[in-house]
Amino acid sequence: MKATPSMLTGKNVMVTGGAGFIGSHLVERLISEKPRSMVVIDNLFLGKERNLTEAKRTFPDLCFYKQDATSSNLVKKIIREKKIDVVFNLAVVPLPASLERPEWTFSQNIRMAEVMCELLRKKEFQTLVHFSSSEVYGTSQTDTIDEMHPLIPLTPYAASKAACDHLVMSYFQAFKNDVIIIRPFNNYGPRQNERSYAGVIPLTIKRILRGEKPIIHGDGKQSRDYIYVRDTADAAVALVNNMHAHGKIINVASGYELKIIDLVCAIMKNMEYNMDIKYADTRPGDVLRHKASTRLLHDLIEFKPRVMFEEGIKKTVAWYKKNLILSQ
């Protein structure tokens, strides 16, 4: 029995935000689909060009542009020159930035979605895969969060992502554009940003490696649904290859709930750290509970995470021990 051919094989693919954490892992995964060409746009606000080292090794013709995805003319020029077929839009200004510069974060995120939607409407490319965020749901109002859960954003970042989702789906409804919206829950793994605007996992690892106490904001009972980054990349590719997923919003998550205190303790145990935890004030807009329903994801692609948390956190800690520059 012949394998079903990938719709990405032989296509010209572009990833905005492709030098970032999730983006760089997605680029590596996309290369295995044998595209004709791969293009990455990233302004390196959070991303690092070195995150693409492995991708460039396996796909030497990968084109990287240090470019802001808010510029319609410049993005259009690249899309036309490279004859792009499919765009994966992961370019984003992250949540912590929205607590310092809310207006700028909101306008930047909206603008990047606007650019992609308009270029898609004008048939500059064929398919848009837009990455949303589980933050759009706010604190869970139900036992599990499915795609019909109300959007209750608690930060300007979350509000911007919710607005982007509405925008993308409005283009699908009004203009019949080919779109997919992927809503990843909390990703972790190698290459997650550990500097400005870093998440709890890289920050905790970094603090312990420096001999500092890990910090928990609030009481640590907040919960998240963590998924290993390469599982997210696998799911994204599988969804693109399933035409029944097109035109839909789909949660990508593990479906398992983990409290922040248990997360930090797991990192401490893995790193053989036995000192105290420092508790700090609750962060503004902090989501209290997240656990995804993955029923739609499973129905579409029979998805199950390949990397369970215990294995994933071990791999993550090992990567940071080898690669982290503690002076930064």
HELIX and SHEET records of a PDB file:
HELIX    1   1 PHE A   21  ILE A   31  1                                  11    
HELIX    2   2 GLU A   49  LEU A   52  5                                   4    
HELIX    3   3 THR A   53  THR A   58  1                                   6    
HELIX    4   4 SER A   72  LYS A   82  1                                  11    
HELIX    5   5 LEU A   95  GLU A  100  1                                   6    
HELIX    6   6 PRO A  102  ARG A  121  1                                  20    
HELIX    7   7 SER A  134  TYR A  137  5                                   4    
HELIX    8   8 PRO A  156  PHE A  175  1                                  20    
HELIX    9   9 VAL A  200  LEU A  209  1                                  10    
HELIX   10  10 VAL A  229  VAL A  240  1                                  12    
HELIX   11  11 MET A  243  ALA A  245  5                                   3    
HELIX   12  12 ILE A  260  ASN A  270  1                                  11    
HELIX   13  13 ARG A  295  ILE A  301  1                                   7    
HELIX   14  14 PHE A  309  ASN A  323  1                                  15    
SHEET    1   A 7 CYS A  63  TYR A  65  0                                        
SHEET    2   A 7 SER A  37  ILE A  41  1                                        
SHEET    3   A 7 ASN A  12  THR A  16  1                                        
SHEET    4   A 7 VAL A  86  ASN A  89  1                                        
SHEET    5   A 7 THR A 127  PHE A 131  1                                        
SHEET    6   A 7 ASP A 178  PRO A 184  1                                        
SHEET    7   A 7 ILE A 249  VAL A 252  1                                        
SHEET    1   B 2 ASN A 186  TYR A 188  0                                        
SHEET    2   B 2 TYR A 226  TYR A 228  1                                        
SHEET    1   C 2 ILE A 215  HIS A 217  0                                        
SHEET    2   C 2 LYS A 278  ALA A 280  1                                        
SHEET    1   D 2 SER A 223  ARG A 224  0                                        
SHEET    2   D 2 LEU A 258  LYS A 259 -1                                        
END                                                                             
